[in-house]
Each structure stands twice: as structure tokens, then as C-alpha cells.
Amino acid sequence: MRRLSGISVAVVMVTSLVAACTSGTEGSSESGSTQTTTTIPDPDASAGGLPTCDEAGVRSCLLPWPDDRLTVADPTTSTGRRLAIPADAVPVNEAGIAMDVTDQNRADGFSPSSAVVFVADGVDLGASGVPDSTRIEESVAADASITITDTSSGERVPFWGERDIQSGLVTLRPAIALTEGHTFEVVVDGLVDESGAEIVVEPSTWTFTIASADSLAGRLLTMRDVAYESIGEGVPNFTVDTVTEGETKVVEGTFEIPNFLDNDGGPGGSLLLDATGSPRVNGDQPVYDVAWRCVVPDATVEPVPALLYGHGLLGDRGQVDFFGTFAAQGLIVGCAVDWLGMASQDIGNLAGILGDMGRFNEQADRMLHGHIAFSMLGRLTNHPDGFASDPAFQNADGSAMLKRDATVFVGNSQGGILGGAASAISTEWTRAVLGVPGMNYSLLLPRSTDWPEFQVIFEDSYSDVDDRLMALMLVQLLWDRGENSGYAQHLTTDTYPGVESKTVLLIEAFGDHQVANVSTEMLARTIGARVHSPALRDDRSLSSIPFWGIEPITDYADASSKLVVWDYGTPPPPVGPRPPIGAEFGKDPHGAGSDEPRVLIQALNFLLEGTLTDVCAGPCVGTQIDQQ
């Protein structure tokens, strides 16, 4: 067992120093400043208080969404605005509890992946010329009846339109993340019902502003800075508690990270914020012990990279054991921590949140600690004073198994949805594989076969169908702070200060039942990934232009980020916001890549060598296709 010392006191001292040194720093959405200086808004202290609604309810008050009429001027923010969602506009659960949007109202704009939502009862979107997700290119055509335009650049935003299945509200889904800090204009015209009669939407034109990088990522970047300042040039305090011998060793222990929550760091806590709105360490319980697990070779010929693994939906660090095969071959050391906030230990608290969505900050706040844990795990696998200093990670002659500063990252499913965010803020790795990934949980949930079991709890608590849709829009504002939606614009370009750009491989499973392909492709467009082509066999995609807006790979050896689509014979996914449930949608290919040798070869070569190998020589068709 090994434990370093002194971090608890250091964390508190560093937090005080950072707060003192940055309280006057002006944030900038252009630079991606690591500090947010927005004073915590006091709604009652603003001129006239928060806006109120002429008629209570989300349909009367929140729509159209998003809209700058739901903001107030605030010269202390990067955008000059902050959200001001009225208290009488929010969803109310069956217990009569109105959704608390205090934390949402600290943002200086709306979500970069927000749907545009408005009322157009009786509309026939097809007859109105509004494209669905198979015809995205029509949304930017000169004769489009609905447009979304960046008022700064004049560029049109590609999107698709659909009606929410339950409420019938129209939702326009951006096909790429909306630029942070920019204002967008929506124009709605030419809508008709199935008889061809005109449908008038009020208002027909409005604008909304997207949150800045400071607002979206400032909290996490501050927490990261505090964590690194607390360890200086060293590593976090850590222990090696158990070593289980076998074909590979399974090594487990804990390490410390700063605790910014108002509890002991476990589920149910909320961030402690200082007077500027920046996270501060809990002085009474300043550290949280993060449990880690590694699969380690019995011996290595030379030091090997560490592969950090981000697990799937509400799972745990034990999923890293899958990489034991590669560890046994002496290729890697595989290590993982739980995705705090989205791990098995959070399930009970998440169930409670689904009954009262005003508590959603508890999930989002703890999720930020999960990203800090991955960065600190990377420091421990990169640094000679970290795991490499312990006999469990050494050969019999005392030589280190871990290669210094060679850590890479893999996240699958949930790990792919959160892994871009963890990668965007981390200085510990430069290459990442995101398997069956996506962005924007409010887009993903209604399309996922994972959602119905949670949906039951949510819908028992929120019976109003408009409330259900808008509750997801509201919590997306908080989810952005921890998932790819809030960080993808800084993953491969325009990186945060001091962070290298990442080279990313996205792996999509065609017809995925759990993470919708439209979400994966939204991520690919946002990070500028190029797609392996031909991506699919002829007639497999329902889209008029498959993978529109994603350029084909021209050089497999270059350092660009890339998308590879694997086809396991699953039928195309449904068009619209519903999950692929039923025999007509075939077998879920979501986890098929784990049993496809060429996927594993491609991913491992990318991680270890930095270049993509074309293992398909044409569309990538999985060997399991005959099992569908």
C-alpha cells in the first residue's frame, strides 16, 4: 500500500488562492477562459425581478424556445445576457413542486444543441417542406420555409424538423452544435396543415443566444485547475489496496480529488459556489476518495501505454476488465474509475431526480467530479511518481510497466457521450476512441431503448405532455456542463488554454438502438471528423444524401479525427423521436463492436500508433451480419 500526503490541506489553500487571484478576471467566450466571473444572479435583486407570464404554463410562457425574451441584460457575462426563466413558466410535477431553475438562470445563454420548439397545431411538416432527418440538406436550401441563421456570420444552420410524439409540439433539431456565444435568428414561414391551409406561427421570427464557453465549461475548468494546483508537479494521494493475481493482475485502490460538493462527495450533493459563481472546495470535507481498478500485465518487455476506459450506461469501473486480453498480451495497462454522477452508485439518486427534475443539478454537479477523476487518473498513469512507482505496476526486476506520458482514452456508449468532454479539458492524453458515442441527451433519450424503463418514473411524476418535453429542454442546460454537447467545439479545434487538440476516432453502429445515429453524426460534424467511405452499402441508408455534411477521409495516415460506420445488418433506425422497438428493427448492434475483431484492431492501432487503418476496403460490414 502506498499513500502520499498533504493534499487535503493543499486543496483548501489552493482554492482560496485561486478565488483571490481570479475574482477580477474577465471571462471570454473567444478564448475559452478557464475562469467564470459571473456573479451569482439574485433574481429578486434584478430590475423588476424575473419576468412573469401572462398565463402560467410552459406552452404559454416558454414557447417558442429558446428565445432571448427569456433573458435579461447582464454586463458581467461573456454574452451580456443571462437566462431569466420565469418561475411560473416551469414544469410542475404531480406533487405540485415547480421545477427549480435557479442554476439554469446562472447561464449566459442557451444550450449549443438545444432544439427549437414552437406551437403549430395541426401542421403537416412534410407538406410544409420541412425536412426530416433523412433530408437535412434541404434545411439550408434557398427556398426553405423555415431557417435558422447565425446573425454574426450570416450562415444558415442545418437542421431537421419533427413533431414531439406526445405533445405534438414542433421541434427543430440542429445537425451541428450551435456556435457558443453567437445569436441565432429563427424564421418560420410557409407552414400548412394536411389540407394545404396556412398555419400561422406567432411569433414568426425571433432570436436566441447560445451560452459562452465560460458559462458552459467554466465550472469544470476551474475545478480542474484547483485539482492540478493542489498536486503541483506531483500526483494525487493514492493507495494500492488489493492485487489479485491471474493471467492479468487486477489491481485496485483509491486516490483523492478535491470535493466541491456540499456533502461528502457522494450522490445527492450540489456544488458549493463562491461569490463569483466559481466552485469552491468543501472546507469540512475537502477530499473525495475515488475508487480505481486496473488490469495489468504479468510482465512487459518494455513500458506500455495506459488505456483509460469510460464505462457504459450507469455501469462501473469493473467494465475495464474487458481489456484484460490486451493487457495479458503486454500491449497496455487498462485502468478505470466510475463516471461519478452517471455510475451504478448514482441510480437511486437519479430515480429521485426523475420525480423532481428541479434537483437535476445534483446529477450534473457530481458528473463534473467524474471528469476530474479521469484527469487525475491520467496523471497517475503518466507520471513516474504515480502508479509506476508501485510494485504492482512493475516487472520482477523493478522496471516500470507504464510508459511515461503515453496515456490514451476509450469511452463506449455513455463513455462516448461523456468522453469528449473529459478529453476536451484534459492534458493527460491526446488520442481518444469514442465508441457508439453521441451528444445532446435531450436528443438521445426519446430515441433510445434504454429510456423507457426510466421514462416510467419520469412520466408518473410529470403527467402534462408539454411539461415532459420542456423539462428535458431545461435540464439539457445543466447536462451541457458535463457531456459532449458543452465541450465538442473545443475538442479538436479552438482548444481551451493549455490543452492540446485531440485526435478522435468515432465508431458508429448503423441502426444503433441505444445511441441514435443522428446524435453520433451531429458529434462528427461538430468536431470536423471525416468519414470512412463508402460508409455503407448501397440502399442501406434512408437518407437522400447519407452522412451529409461529413467529408470523406482522404488520408488515413493524417492526424484528423475520423468516423467509421460499422454495419451488422440491423435495419435502418426509425425516422423521428422514437426508439427502435419491435421486430422490424432487428437486433441491437450497439455492443457488436466488442465482438468484432477488426473493430478492436482498428481502435487499438489508432490509439497506439495514432493513425487509422482501413481494415474494410469498402463498407465496414461486421462478421455478425448473418446473426441478424
Steps between C-alpha positions, in 0.01 A plus 500: 500500500619849415358837606652838438416779739391857533232542231212580735659816636644592161161485328343746742796737475506487120125559474530814709794618288319436170188682619709797615705519181214463251219701652574790269576301184273572208374185323498467124305261281760548226793388712322228693616653828539252780332726753141611515449840658123520479360613833234262625179669389243595758170505311332719760778757473473543123302790362138407553591141591471210259249526218158356565252339264167638384374146539677230699631184337780396269297533178400858580826612661795305364402472134646567260818352643774614522428871485697803623181637657581244772825684578595824671795729440804419714826688423701261719454203263684421178184531290360801685195294589387243749199275501192620687252214477186605686395300803148466361626352172656180626369142506318396817496138621207306638596598854456866403874575510605751237832427333780702660694676222732706722808338352375528143455873556870535577582423135575779255315333212329188376629153418721464189295193405159625607199406294292790373146437627180679399123453469353424159195287574383296204810564291601252233876538496543296183247705307665813640835402357668458839762226460528204733831346605539322165504829303708738712648669194158651415507709819768725351345522153418847368127430500478347851181599683675504839850634555743525791774755433812602692461878522877549532613304196180495298540124462196276502482217751413152371218332693212262471145539622266261677202503732535384856305176517315582822441876492490556125727803542732566207869449573783602271817306574834661403719257306813663644567678829406868496800729540561607857430864578326564167144618444269316260185610322210264433259576218188285465295535183297292256353250744179322397274228633419179313230682298747765387353773719751749640607470863620823657769476769532784751757639508628404157845643567707507818861479619689312767857506633715195567694479826869589498790264565536662843142422589509144368846384608617759753403300806672181387813683386523676834464168682768348279736791570449467874566127483828550312613789718449278804744236373750730333751298298406184686205262514186465710514307824432138411486155650548154353266288707472162325694306238329193359732275303394317184568502128492874561521669836195692618621788714265723699527797730393860550630850433393842620338781308371831639138487612298797376162363612309598811498139623771236527534484119249220452167510312259774597739789553505839329795719405616755751543833319690808610383859454609500133316178417817288492510159672673492837630208703297377795708615796350239732542206262766618254583174324313211343655155469455371145514123456707377204561164334773392258575187299878459487729264305695240690807647330590728209801503271500878507273764655150513345230768486214522744154477349238682706149362453170684538222251568148471363162608632493510880772236517824494696878478473482119489426522128870568445553125543405463131849632420663223701562309176714783366673541834582128503676549165713774655352770277340733754411557863125559521367728777162646589302692756123531528334781304398685813145625458423240233610178669319211667537669838297797367195300389300555819555875496421521128167327561415771752604773257267361232216568743617857563700635208577814697765292676684429176800709601586219746571271206676761287718625786627156598562421133761777495689314772504197271696698242747618765544138608594393146756778466655410834502132402687607186759683712548183706557288187726757331725610785795298638390579856153359426407137448837429338663548841305212655619136472157397367586688180861383476674200348685255723823696448332820622469660156183694429227347287335836432639716223536857614263760348342247265146470635209462254125500555210278395136568580211286383129588492452725804879514512490633144238762585701627797846412369527793261445736790760322717744510207438866417610619846780250563873547450571132567424347157480613137331199334155364574268237359132569562296190425130528412510859629278805468411835645190673635308280742171677423540375141610153605248405766179470294691302236662252738377158608666573834261786579160324547591343836593844635223671306239324714624675814528834321153486345334386822626824651436728201162424346481809278647414159627853438672497838677176411660640186594832655643340814753327273578830329561661839724226640705498180627841614663322795596182316703718262746562783604135505427332165635544147239764417681766705857408399506360145581842350831492693596136451689504170527875432477824701629315804487635852817681616785260570322198348620325183248417231386141501497252214181299530365184339121470507355152447132486400278191488247543221146478636619527862207447738652682797700794364326635191708539184378860457669585829829336402497685170420830672815445706701415188393823325576706809856371544574496125548123480532341155312181416637173359346465155307334363351500847213262419391265227256639246139535613579448869441862606162670478668838453495669160863596559646261760734673747423840355738765630772249593791494256657166397843398624770594251807385694479219755844587636436865580420638846138590428215359703299231328167315500462135404153350461460127563203316352385182674188453289262689727215677314522879475383686812153657515463856373386720785522516879419142595709197596551207260278261693350206311605210280516722191808671643695180545777425745664787688856550364599733784752262659590298192835673457631333814477164319625624162877437474552762228339771713735417784804489271406834345439667835815367665720593205354849504572538871852357493619630162288813450381411151192323368533167322250424225402148601196487272602591140143613443203534736572358844268200525519309826551126509186469714275613216366147447374500859249780440 
